[in-house]
Amino acid sequence: MYLTEAMRGCPWSCRFCVAAHVYKPVRKKSAAELKEEILAAAPLSNRVGLIAPSLTDYPHTGDVLCIDGIDFSITSLRASQRSAELIRFLKGHKSVSIAPEAGTERLRAVIDKRITEENIIETSRLILSGGVETLRLYFMVGLPAENEDDIRGIISLVRNIRGLSAKGKVVLTLSTFVPKPFTPFQWHPMERMDVVKERLALIKKELLVVRGVKVFHDVPKYAYMQGLFSRGDRRISRLIEGMSDREDWRKTCENTGVDPDFYLFGQRDFHDILPWDFIDNNIPKENLWEEYQKAIAES
């Protein structure tokens, strides 16, 4: 597959998303430039992947998807009226993805994912009734302020989506939330691994008995390794060096004197000096802190 970037950055700036915060301002490739690149790629491959954090917000998506002779693959659509307008261009596609991220309106407000359950249901209905073979749904587990009601919300939402149509498959992909630098959640700790595992197990138990639904999730231990690298400082370089001889990052932490819990589960404060504070990405730290306080208030 030939990959081409249609848009860099995202206008929505969800509080968990590093791409939306570090790629500002949003930059959109012109329709003419994108079409020229796709046509130049055609002799190499008739499969072209369109890349953008929110392809729904790229204004020329419909025009591009009309190019004959190209089998397009797209990143996830936003559950919105705009996506509903694009679905007619996706008939015959094997897979289309949307990312509700959380199972309840409350938790979507915490992460500032500005879509409603009605948006999600209606977009899913149009996808499943539009001849798409597989609807993929992306959710996160371990989000700030998440509780069991939010996990039950994922289960209920997926059941409702599956009940919309007997056609197609619904594939659920669960990821463990990892706080990222330069986002409002950079101060927030990860959820404990045993809690994440329990919540993943509950979702799998409830949904694997539903016909036409499949559930996949990441390996939690690798998500926590990612969290360690994400929130780490220069001392993590010892860990990276030590891992050249072994893959067990926890054992390597013991051998190198790195305390993973300090990085993974420590609650940070605005006045704490973060390892990446010396990097200027043109977003004042005060702005991120203000968004973090709004998230806490929503919880």
C-alpha positions in Angstrom: 0.0 0.0 0.0 1.2 3.5 -0.9 0.6 5.9 2.0 0.0 9.6 1.5 -0.6 12.3 4.0 -3.7 14.4 3.3 -3.6 16.6 6.5 -1.2 17.1 9.4 -2.7 18.0 12.7 -6.3 18.0 14.0 -8.8 20.8 14.7 -10.3 19.0 17.7 -7.4 18.7 20.2 -8.8 15.9 22.3 -7.0 16.0 25.7 -5.3 12.7 25.3 -4.0 13.2 21.8 -0.4 14.2 21.2 -0.7 14.6 17.4 -3.3 17.3 17.8 -1.2 19.3 20.2 2.3 19.1 18.6 1.1 19.5 15.0 -0.2 23.0 15.1 -1.5 24.8 13.1 -3.5 22.2 11.1 -2.1 22.0 7.5 -4.1 20.5 4.6 -2.7 19.4 1.3 -4.5 20.9 -1.7 -6.8 18.6 -3.7 -4.7 19.0 -6.8 -1.5 18.2 -5.0 -3.0 15.1 -3.3 -4.6 13.8 -6.6 -1.3 14.3 -8.4 0.6 12.3 -5.8 -2.1 9.5 -5.9 -1.9 9.3 -9.7 1.9 9.2 -9.6 1.6 6.3 -7.1 -0.8 4.3 -9.3 1.9 2.5 -11.3 3.5 1.4 -8.1 0.3 0.2 -6.3 -3.4 0.5 -6.8 -3.8 0.5 -3.0 -3.5 3.9 -1.5 -3.8 4.8 2.2 -5.0 8.3 3.1 -3.4 9.5 6.3 -4.7 12.2 8.6 -5.6 12.4 12.4 -9.1 13.3 11.4 -9.7 12.5 7.8 -13.4 13.6 8.2 -12.2 17.2 8.5 -10.1 17.1 5.3 -12.3 19.1 2.9 -11.4 17.1 -0.3 -11.8 13.6 1.0 -14.9 12.9 -1.1 -13.3 14.2 -4.3 -10.2 12.1 -3.8 -12.1 8.9 -3.1 -13.8 9.3 -6.5 -10.6 8.7 -8.3 -11.1 5.6 -10.5 -8.9 2.5 -10.3 -7.6 3.1 -6.8 -8.5 0.9 -3.8 -8.4 3.4 -0.9 -7.8 2.7 2.7 -8.6 5.4 5.2 -7.8 6.2 8.8 -10.7 6.3 11.2 -13.6 8.6 10.6 -15.1 10.9 13.2 -18.6 10.0 14.2 -20.4 13.0 12.7 -22.7 14.2 10.0 -19.7 14.9 7.8 -18.7 11.3 8.0 -22.2 10.3 7.1 -21.7 12.2 3.9 -18.5 10.4 3.1 -19.8 6.9 3.7 -21.4 6.8 0.2 -17.9 6.9 -1.2 -16.8 3.9 0.8 -19.2 1.2 -0.5 -17.3 -1.9 -1.3 -14.6 -1.1 1.3 -13.7 -4.0 3.5 -13.2 -2.0 6.7 -14.2 1.5 8.1 -13.2 2.7 11.5 -14.6 5.2 14.0 -13.1 6.0 17.4 -15.7 6.6 20.2 -12.7 6.3 22.7 -15.0 6.1 25.8 -18.3 4.4 26.6 -20.2 7.2 28.2 -21.0 10.9 27.5 -19.4 11.8 30.9 -16.1 10.3 30.1 -16.1 11.6 26.5 -16.5 15.1 28.1 -13.5 14.4 30.4 -11.3 13.7 27.4 -13.0 16.4 25.3 -14.1 14.0 22.6 -17.0 16.1 21.3 -19.2 13.4 19.9 -22.5 12.1 21.3 -23.8 8.6 21.5 -26.4 9.6 18.9 -23.5 10.5 16.6 -21.8 7.2 17.2 -25.0 5.1 16.7 -26.0 6.9 13.5 -22.6 6.8 11.9 -22.3 3.1 12.7 -25.8 2.5 11.2 -24.8 4.1 8.0 -21.5 2.2 7.8 -23.1 -1.2 8.5 -26.0 -0.6 6.1 -23.7 0.8 3.4 -22.1 -2.5 2.4 -18.9 -2.2 4.4 -17.7 -5.6 5.6 -16.2 -4.6 8.9 -16.9 -1.7 11.3 -13.9 -1.2 13.6 -14.4 0.6 16.9 -11.5 2.1 18.9 -11.8 2.6 22.7 -9.3 3.3 25.5 -9.2 1.7 28.9 -7.7 3.4 31.9 -8.6 6.9 31.0 -8.6 9.6 33.7 -11.7 9.5 35.9 -12.8 6.2 34.4 -15.0 3.9 36.5 -16.9 0.6 36.0 -19.9 2.5 34.6 -17.8 3.7 31.8 -16.7 0.2 31.0 -20.3 -1.0 31.1 -21.0 1.9 28.8 -18.6 0.4 26.2 -20.3 -2.9 26.4 -23.8 -1.4 26.1 -22.8 0.8 23.2 -21.2 -2.0 21.3 -24.3 -4.2 21.9 -26.5 -1.4 20.6 -24.3 -1.0 17.5 -24.4 -4.7 16.8 -28.2 -4.6 17.0 -28.4 -2.0 14.3 -27.9 -4.5 11.5 -27.3 -8.2 10.9 -24.8 -7.3 8.1 -21.1 -7.0 8.5 -18.8 -7.6 11.5 -18.0 -5.3 14.5 -14.4 -5.4 15.6 -13.5 -3.8 18.9 -10.0 -2.6 19.5 -9.0 -1.6 23.0 -5.9 0.3 23.9 -4.5 1.2 27.4 -4.4 4.9 28.0 -0.9 6.3 28.1 -0.4 10.0 29.2 1.7 11.9 26.6 3.9 14.9 26.9 2.5 18.2 25.5 -1.1 17.1 26.2 -3.3 18.2 29.1 -3.0 14.7 30.5 0.8 14.9 30.8 0.4 15.4 34.6 -2.0 12.4 35.0 -0.8 9.0 36.2 -1.6 5.7 34.4 -4.3 3.4 35.9 -2.8 0.4 37.8 -2.2 -2.6 35.6 -4.4 -5.0 37.7 -7.4 -2.6 37.2 -6.8 -2.3 33.5 -6.6 -6.1 33.1 -9.9 -6.5 35.1 -11.6 -4.0 32.8 -10.3 -5.6 29.7 -11.4 -9.0 30.9 -14.9 -7.8 31.7 -15.4 -6.3 28.2 -14.1 -9.5 26.5 -16.3 -11.7 28.7 -19.5 -9.7 28.0 -18.9 -9.1 24.2 -17.3 -12.3 23.0 -20.7 -14.1 23.4 -22.3 -11.5 21.1 -22.5 -12.9 17.6 -20.7 -10.9 15.0 -18.4 -9.1 17.5 -14.7 -9.6 17.9 -12.6 -8.0 20.7 -8.8 -7.3 20.5 -6.7 -5.3 22.9 -3.0 -4.4 23.3 -0.7 -6.2 25.7 -0.9 -4.2 28.9 2.8 -4.8 29.9 3.9 -3.1 26.6 1.5 -0.2 27.2 3.2 0.4 30.6 6.6 0.2 28.9 5.3 2.9 26.5 4.1 4.9 29.5 7.6 4.7 31.1 9.3 6.0 28.0 6.6 8.6 27.5 6.9 10.2 31.0 10.6 9.3 31.5 13.6 11.6 32.0 17.3 11.2 31.1 17.6 8.3 33.6 15.5 6.1 31.3 18.5 6.1 28.9 20.1 3.5 31.3 17.0 1.4 30.8 17.1 1.6 27.0 20.8 0.7 27.0 20.1 -2.2 29.4 17.3 -3.5 27.2 19.8 -4.2 24.3 20.6 -7.4 26.2 17.1 -8.4 27.3 13.4 -7.7 26.5 12.1 -7.8 30.1 11.9 -4.1 30.8 10.8 -4.6 34.5 13.9 -6.8 35.2 16.1 -4.2 33.4 14.6 -1.5 35.7 15.7 -3.5 38.7 19.2 -4.0 37.3 19.6 -0.3 36.4 18.0 1.2 39.5 15.0 2.7 37.7 11.8 2.9 39.6 9.0 2.5 37.0 6.2 3.4 39.5 7.7 6.9 39.9 7.1 7.6 36.2 3.9 5.6 35.7 1.8 6.3 38.7 3.1 9.6 40.1 0.6 12.5 40.1 2.4 15.6 38.7 1.7 19.2 39.6 1.8 22.4 37.5 4.9 23.6 39.3 6.8 20.3 38.8 9.6 20.6 36.2 8.7 18.0 33.5 11.6 16.4 31.5 10.3 17.9 28.3 9.7 21.4 29.5 12.8 22.7 27.7 11.2 21.9 24.3 9.1 24.8 23.0 6.2 23.6 20.8 4.5 27.0 21.0 1.7 25.8 23.4 2.0 27.6 26.8 2.1 25.1 29.7 -0.6 27.2 31.4 -3.0 26.5 28.5 -2.5 22.7 28.9 -2.9 23.0 32.7 -6.2 24.9 32.2 -7.5 22.1 30.0 -6.4 19.5 32.6 -8.3 21.4 35.3 -11.4 21.4 33.0 -11.1 17.7 32.6 -10.9 17.1 36.3 -14.0 19.3 36.8 -15.9 17.3 34.2 -15.2 14.1 36.2 
